[in-house]
Amino acid sequence: MARGNLQVEHLLRRAAFGPNAQDLLRFGDASTSIVASYLIEYDRVADDVDSKVGQPGYVGTTSPGRAFSPYTNIEDARQRWLFRMVHSQRPLQEKMALFWHNHFATTYSKIAGVYGAVQATKMLALKSGELPGPQGQIELFRQYALGNFRNLLIEVAKDPAMLVFLDGRTNTRARPQENFGREIMELFTFGVGNYTEQDVYAAARVFTGWNLRTVATPGGANDPATYYEFFYNANQHDPTAKTFTFPIYGNDKTIPARAAADGMQDGLDFISALARHPETARRLARKLWNFFVTDFEEADPRFVETIAGEYLRNDTEMKPVITAILRSGWFLDAPSWNTRYSWPVEFVVRAIREVGWEGFSVDTARTPLANMGQTLFEPPDVSGWELGRGWFSTGAMLSRMNFAATLAANQKFNLARAAAPYRSSPENVLDFFLDRLSPSPFEHVPYSELMGYLKSDGTWTGSDAQLNAKVAGLAKLIVGSSEYQFV
């Protein structure tokens, strides 16, 4: 079985969640340009994947003894997102939602500690129109996946989950709360070294009055009809001038005093200055290098300046930025293939897509994902997860291997049927699985060990019994190998 277009497979690993058998057939003769366009122009494709939950032919979700409730139960919300990653026909949208989820890291546990489990789940995961209240944060990230970064920053500043997580709900004129003002500079835009403590205090005052209000029902916080929404409280806004060490308007570093009723403009002007700052453009370019190109080495300065320039020329629009990356030699050329450590959720979703899902539930993946170091909607802190090598401890790698074993055992008979056309020799069977599972290339010694596993019981016959006995173990060894841990 010959491999397809390796460049397209690379594109589908990085900008999607890996090619399954249907993708390899679908894009077998397509150019990388065509596939990239398909991924980028996802608005042309119906977003109907949620309607497939619970239907035959799709990976399962488990909700013992109750209805599946992904907008009020965080475990179901996690399953819904995994389901979408496995099956969405708009995979780049989900991939960018994952990127923004780490960039604007917000934890369920803090929000639940303040407002309870139902409201915390709604703030993070509610799909617009499913229940009363504003859309959840992950839906915001889907909406702006390839949208305007300035506008995304504004929406994040008004997002109920963020207002709770970084304490904006308590930011008042008498007691400015500095958490969001600090993090929007340090983590969300231009980074450490570009602001001072004076700027942090001024930023806190900019966002005074950007608070929350309750739209309550008699059932209180546990009632799904209750919700919390952004509220600009003019009475709590500091209307005085705010001066920064960097420009806000041209060369002017001061946001002028204005009436409290008009005070929201302070935040809009401040966000615009941050979003359009050249160092924000460079910092985003470096993060996108690590996400799309490689995290084996620091970003090429030429890449940083090229992508930052694209960002600034397009007034912070992300679609031209991602298009430029996916069409660049930095991304497409072979030296960048298999040179990024897969995040646990990427590993799990890719394995399900490539090994198979009939009779398997994404609920099975939730505990292994936690053991691998990544629980969706629960990054460790506002800085997000430690990426790259940080994913790989001895325990985390063991969890990956155990998940590979669980999935392969579940798909044992499906894998045997798929391998049947290649049963004439163990070499053909191994080549089939290396094609289907698309690990990075195995060197001679590990390849020989895989072949030795297939031949370990003596004469190869290719019988049904032999396939049933061997193929699940082979899939486990490949998916659990170091070669499979890269995208």
VOGU-3710 file (C-alpha; in Angstrom, 3 decimals, decimal comma):
1> margnlqveh> 0,000/0,000/0,000  1,718/3,207/-1,161  1,596/6,360/0,907  -0,291/9,274/-0,573  0,813/12,867/-0,802  3,042/13,261/2,264  2,776/17,039/2,109  -1,030/16,833/2,247  -0,810/14,375/5,148  1,434/16,859/6,975
11> llrraafgpn> -1,101/19,615/6,307  -3,923/17,452/7,695  -1,944/16,632/10,849  -1,077/20,262/11,609  -4,116/22,192/10,416  -6,571/19,390/11,260  -6,419/16,309/13,481  -4,772/13,827/11,158  -6,010/12,118/8,001  -8,326/9,153/8,392
21> aqdllrfgda> -8,940/6,657/5,597  -11,768/8,743/4,129  -9,560/11,843/4,034  -6,777/9,980/2,251  -9,259/8,874/-0,423  -10,911/12,268/-0,616  -7,697/14,259/-0,954  -5,572/11,587/-2,604  -5,098/13,512/-5,861  -5,536/17,025/-4,481
31> stsivasyli> -2,757/19,586/-4,288  -1,732/21,110/-0,982  -3,140/24,406/-2,240  -6,584/22,879/-2,755  -6,551/21,142/0,620  -5,359/24,294/2,381  -8,171/26,278/0,748  -10,705/23,679/1,874  -9,458/23,926/5,457  -9,245/27,728/5,523
41> eydrvaddvd> -12,570/28,450/3,824  -14,522/26,380/6,316  -17,449/28,808/6,317  -18,483/27,168/3,043  -19,060/23,898/4,902  -22,118/23,269/7,061  -21,433/23,186/10,792  -23,871/20,388/11,560  -21,582/18,070/13,521  -23,478/18,500/16,811
51> skvgqpgyvg> -26,540/16,898/15,213  -24,512/13,689/14,752  -23,973/13,094/18,490  -25,533/9,775/19,434  -26,102/8,648/15,852  -24,791/5,356/14,412  -21,523/5,615/12,527  -19,985/8,206/14,847  -17,847/7,923/17,957  -19,986/7,512/21,049
61> ttspgrafsp> -20,591/9,741/24,026  -21,447/8,277/27,396  -23,860/9,798/29,847  -25,018/6,959/32,113  -28,516/7,318/33,514  -29,196/10,825/32,206  -29,565/12,911/29,081  -26,414/14,201/27,387  -26,111/17,821/28,550  -22,993/19,516/27,142
71> ytniedarqr> -24,171/23,035/28,018  -24,725/22,447/31,749  -22,389/19,536/32,576  -18,667/20,107/32,066  -17,858/16,421/31,493  -20,412/16,328/28,696  -18,994/19,604/27,347  -15,584/17,948/27,155  -17,074/14,975/25,323  -18,879/17,278/22,902
81> wlfrmvhsqr> -15,631/19,048/22,030  -13,782/15,765/21,523  -16,652/14,556/19,327  -16,383/17,730/17,239  -12,622/17,310/16,838  -13,092/13,736/15,643  -15,913/14,447/13,181  -16,102/18,129/12,252  -15,825/18,905/8,552  -14,331/22,222/9,673
91> plqekmalfw> -11,249/20,895/11,486  -9,153/24,057/11,216  -11,884/25,916/13,085  -11,601/23,398/15,933  -7,799/23,495/15,779  -7,770/27,280/16,115  -10,342/27,114/18,921  -7,859/24,867/20,718  -5,064/27,370/20,048  -7,125/30,259/21,435
101> hnhfattysk> -8,240/28,137/24,407  -4,580/27,869/25,406  -3,792/31,487/24,525  -6,681/32,833/26,623  -6,440/30,065/29,232  -9,485/30,040/31,520  -10,219/27,352/34,112  -13,582/25,793/34,833  -12,748/25,049/38,467  -12,367/28,704/39,499
111> iagvygavqa> -15,602/29,728/37,788  -17,484/26,779/39,291  -16,142/27,727/42,699  -17,761/31,141/42,355  -21,013/30,444/40,484  -21,471/26,668/40,564  -21,148/23,881/38,001  -24,115/24,761/35,784  -23,185/28,417/35,305  -19,482/27,637/34,865
121> tkmlalksge> -20,302/25,154/32,100  -22,612/27,650/30,406  -19,954/30,369/30,549  -17,403/28,101/28,906  -19,417/25,909/26,558  -22,949/27,175/25,840  -23,906/27,088/22,190  -25,898/30,180/21,279  -29,647/29,585/21,356  -29,545/26,302/23,237
131> lpgpqgqiel> -30,262/27,962/26,613  -30,791/31,568/27,760  -27,599/33,580/28,032  -24,548/34,596/25,990  -22,557/32,011/24,090  -19,805/30,214/25,970  -16,147/31,062/25,628  -15,328/28,112/23,359  -18,062/29,221/20,955  -16,457/32,656/20,943
141> frqyalgnfr> -13,172/31,028/19,953  -14,928/29,144/17,161  -16,596/32,328/15,957  -13,278/34,197/15,822  -11,075/31,228/14,967  -9,779/32,977/11,845  -11,391/36,328/12,550  -10,125/39,724/13,610  -7,788/39,535/16,598  -8,648/43,029/17,832
151> nllievakdp> -12,326/42,132/17,867  -11,571/38,833/19,587  -9,651/40,713/22,307  -12,649/42,985/22,851  -15,005/40,025/23,146  -12,620/38,241/25,527  -12,522/41,360/27,718  -16,346/41,195/27,888  -16,554/37,412/28,158  -18,315/36,276/31,369
161> amlvfldgrt> -15,891/33,383/31,916  -12,894/35,716/31,643  -14,554/38,347/33,835  -14,812/35,719/36,567  -11,447/34,047/35,984  -9,398/37,259/36,017  -11,685/39,079/38,462  -12,989/41,756/36,122  -16,383/41,393/37,749  -14,915/43,081/40,855
171> ntrarpqenf> -13,053/45,869/39,019  -14,465/49,095/40,460  -13,559/52,752/40,588  -12,654/52,611/44,282  -10,636/49,371/43,993  -9,192/48,815/40,505  -8,511/45,117/39,935  -5,221/44,588/38,077  -5,422/40,931/36,990  -6,953/41,358/33,553
181> greimelftf> -5,044/44,556/32,806  -1,775/42,757/33,521  -2,555/39,582/31,584  -3,894/41,310/28,495  -0,435/42,848/28,126  1,751/40,033/29,437  0,034/36,982/27,921  -2,623/38,019/25,428  -0,734/40,657/23,427  2,809/42,011/23,341
191> gvgnyteqdv> 4,386/40,256/26,321  6,872/40,862/29,114  9,351/43,675/28,560  6,899/45,958/26,792  5,039/47,363/29,795  5,673/48,576/33,342  3,824/48,445/36,661  2,573/51,949/35,866  0,932/50,489/32,773  -0,689/47,691/34,813
201> yaaarvftgw> -2,338/50,197/37,156  -3,476/52,379/34,258  -4,879/49,323/32,450  -6,827/48,302/35,542  -8,449/51,763/35,594  -9,258/51,503/31,891  -11,432/48,456/32,599  -13,158/49,705/35,745  -16,881/49,128/35,319  -16,444/46,235/32,861
211> nlrtvatpgg> -18,461/43,996/35,160  -21,073/41,219/35,244  -24,741/41,236/36,046  -27,157/38,433/36,825  -30,313/37,608/34,918  -31,802/35,355/37,542  -34,729/32,959/37,762  -36,428/31,665/40,901  -34,302/28,524/40,523  -31,115/30,479/41,143
221> andpatyyef> -27,653/29,553/39,845  -28,553/25,876/39,424  -31,344/26,761/37,005  -30,100/26,565/33,381  -32,335/29,535/32,572  -30,329/31,790/34,889  -27,332/33,459/33,280  -24,654/36,098/33,703  -23,782/38,701/31,094  -21,340/41,530/30,543
231> fynanqhdpt> -22,453/44,854/31,931  -20,720/48,198/31,588  -21,361/49,919/34,911  -20,676/53,596/34,260  -21,010/54,364/37,976  -17,942/52,186/38,642  -15,737/53,585/35,869  -12,773/55,825/36,608  -13,265/58,730/34,173  -9,858/60,362/34,680
241> aktftfpiyg> -7,017/60,301/32,134  -4,766/57,224/31,937  -1,165/57,566/30,774  0,944/54,663/29,505  4,609/54,194/28,623  3,672/53,169/25,066  1,544/54,942/22,451  -2,226/54,583/22,398  -3,004/57,046/19,559  -0,139/57,651/17,141
251> ndktiparaa> 2,567/59,045/19,419  0,119/60,016/22,179  0,423/57,828/25,292  -2,585/59,178/27,191  -6,218/58,098/27,086  -8,021/61,376/27,836  -10,485/62,004/30,631  -14,034/61,436/29,427  -17,468/61,187/30,938  -18,117/57,887/32,714
261> adgmqdgldf> -21,062/57,240/30,404  -18,573/57,131/27,522  -15,905/55,285/29,493  -16,119/51,995/27,600  -14,204/53,773/24,863  -11,153/53,759/27,142  -11,019/49,973/26,937  -11,713/49,883/23,209  -8,910/52,363/22,509  -6,505/50,501/24,789
271> isalarhpet> -7,290/47,123/23,178  -6,893/48,609/19,701  -3,449/49,949/20,623  -2,369/46,564/21,987  -3,752/44,565/19,080  -2,043/46,783/16,488  1,281/47,004/18,303  4,170/45,533/16,236  5,349/43,469/19,220  1,910/41,857/19,497
281> arrlarklwn> 2,225/40,897/15,842  5,656/39,367/16,463  4,571/37,525/19,595  1,583/35,970/17,819  3,859/35,024/14,930  6,197/33,190/17,302  3,309/31,324/18,946  1,935/30,360/15,537  5,400/29,120/14,523  5,359/26,763/17,501
291> ffvtdfeead> 1,794/25,650/16,745  2,027/25,175/12,980  5,708/24,908/12,022  7,802/23,398/14,836  8,437/23,595/18,548  11,853/21,951/18,164  13,517/25,335/17,667  12,876/29,034/18,050  11,051/30,848/15,279  13,050/31,908/12,247
301> prfvetiage> 13,316/35,730/12,444  12,370/35,931/8,764  9,177/34,008/9,493  8,368/36,290/12,428  8,764/39,464/10,365  6,888/38,014/7,377  3,895/36,831/9,409  3,861/39,918/11,639  3,803/42,041/8,501  0,863/40,045/7,152
311> ylrndtemkp> -0,988/40,565/10,435  -0,393/44,326/10,513  -1,150/44,882/6,811  -4,490/43,122/7,270  -5,463/45,080/10,388  -5,195/42,043/12,726  -7,279/39,698/10,543  -6,160/36,129/11,213  -7,357/34,411/8,032  -4,652/36,036/5,837
321> vitailrsgw> -2,083/35,228/8,533  -2,961/31,516/8,697  -3,251/31,355/4,901  0,269/32,758/4,579  1,602/30,220/7,076  -0,067/27,186/5,486  1,213/28,157/2,042  4,746/28,973/3,164  7,876/26,919/2,655  8,508/27,080/6,390
331> fldapswntr> 5,315/25,093/6,914  5,177/22,894/3,819  8,762/21,779/3,323  9,865/18,353/4,582  12,213/19,614/7,347  9,086/20,769/9,249  7,229/17,455/9,017  6,810/15,606/12,313  8,621/18,354/14,206  6,016/19,332/16,769
341> yswpvefvvr> 5,138/17,412/19,925  1,469/16,492/19,844  -0,746/17,871/22,568  -2,581/15,088/24,440  -5,924/16,002/22,900  -4,352/15,994/19,427  -2,854/12,571/20,105  -6,181/11,136/21,314  -8,302/12,598/18,514  -5,836/11,596/15,802
351> airevgwegf> -5,613/8,061/17,213  -9,416/7,707/17,226  -9,657/9,034/13,675  -6,907/6,752/12,359  -7,483/3,582/14,384  -11,292/3,738/14,298  -14,244/4,554/16,530  -17,049/2,068/15,909  -18,229/1,019/19,364  -15,822/3,429/21,098
361> svdtartpla> -16,799/6,407/23,284  -14,902/9,642/23,766  -15,869/9,328/27,422  -13,194/6,628/27,587  -10,575/9,267/26,749  -11,331/11,762/29,511  -9,359/10,132/32,338  -6,416/9,184/30,088  -6,279/12,792/28,868  -6,073/14,038/32,439
371> nmgqtlfepp> -3,244/11,562/33,077  -1,473/12,812/29,953  -1,660/16,350/31,347  -4,525/17,985/29,465  -8,096/18,378/30,654  -10,162/20,546/28,327  -11,525/23,689/30,002  -8,960/23,211/32,801  -5,557/24,635/31,827  -3,269/24,760/34,874
381> dvsgwelgrg> -3,214/28,564/35,089  -3,583/31,727/33,031  -0,324/30,913/31,196  -1,887/27,791/29,689  -0,247/24,398/29,382  3,494/23,807/29,218  3,907/22,791/25,590  6,539/20,881/23,630  8,665/18,580/25,752  6,605/19,639/28,743
391> wfstgamlsr> 3,900/17,183/27,705  6,222/14,212/28,128  6,914/12,815/31,561  7,291/9,085/32,170  3,753/8,911/33,549  2,263/10,922/30,689  3,932/8,707/28,086  2,703/5,596/29,880  -0,815/7,054/29,766  -0,481/7,539/26,012
401> mnfaatlaan> 0,628/3,929/25,604  -2,229/2,698/27,785  -4,739/4,693/25,769  -3,308/3,209/22,567  -3,814/-0,264/24,043  -7,404/0,474/25,093  -8,367/1,917/21,719  -6,663/-0,823/19,696  -8,275/-3,573/21,782  -11,670/-1,959/21,303
411> qkfnlaraaa> -11,138/-1,873/17,514  -9,540/-5,338/17,272  -11,995/-6,933/14,860  -12,470/-3,775/12,790  -8,709/-3,531/12,347  -8,461/-7,190/11,361  -11,123/-6,721/8,678  -9,347/-3,626/7,358  -6,024/-5,478/7,178  -7,481/-8,560/5,467
421> pyrsspenvl> -6,692/-7,406/1,889  -2,993/-7,216/2,884  -2,785/-10,581/4,652  -0,499/-12,198/2,067  2,637/-11,214/4,014  3,538/-9,601/7,334  5,412/-6,927/5,383  2,197/-5,936/3,608  0,267/-5,847/6,878  2,879/-3,668/8,542
431> dffldrlsps> 3,039/-1,306/5,565  -0,766/-1,036/5,610  -0,744/0,021/9,250  2,126/2,457/8,819  0,138/4,066/6,000  -3,131/4,090/7,918  -1,657/5,446/11,144  0,899/7,827/9,608  3,610/7,948/12,288  6,884/9,655/11,559
441> pfehvpysel> 9,210/7,275/9,696  10,529/4,344/11,715  14,254/3,717/11,585  15,577/0,236/10,845  15,714/-1,105/14,412  12,177/-0,176/15,564  10,802/-1,207/12,169  12,473/-4,591/12,591  10,982/-4,905/16,071  7,480/-4,315/14,682
451> mgylksdgtw> 8,128/-6,944/12,033  9,464/-9,270/14,699  6,218/-8,879/16,632  4,176/-9,958/13,601  6,437/-12,970/12,971  6,892/-13,989/16,584  4,471/-16,929/16,457  6,243/-18,698/13,625  4,978/-19,177/10,081  2,857/-16,372/8,712
461> tgsdaqlnak> -0,407/-17,636/7,217  -2,508/-14,463/7,184  -5,471/-16,400/8,567  -8,387/-14,636/10,250  -7,207/-16,040/13,569  -3,698/-14,695/13,024  -4,966/-11,255/12,046  -7,263/-11,159/15,068  -4,358/-12,153/17,287  -1,853/-9,653/15,907
471> vaglaklivg> -3,296/-6,471/14,436  -4,597/-4,855/17,626  -1,198/-5,339/19,233  0,509/-3,906/16,179  -1,739/-0,827/16,217  -1,051/-0,414/19,938  2,714/-0,555/19,364  2,581/2,016/16,567  0,224/4,481/18,288  2,135/4,096/21,553
481> sseyqfv> 5,520/4,547/19,876  7,659/7,654/20,118  7,272/8,029/16,340  3,535/8,642/16,740  3,896/11,444/19,277  4,694/14,098/16,681  2,471/16,010/14,279
//
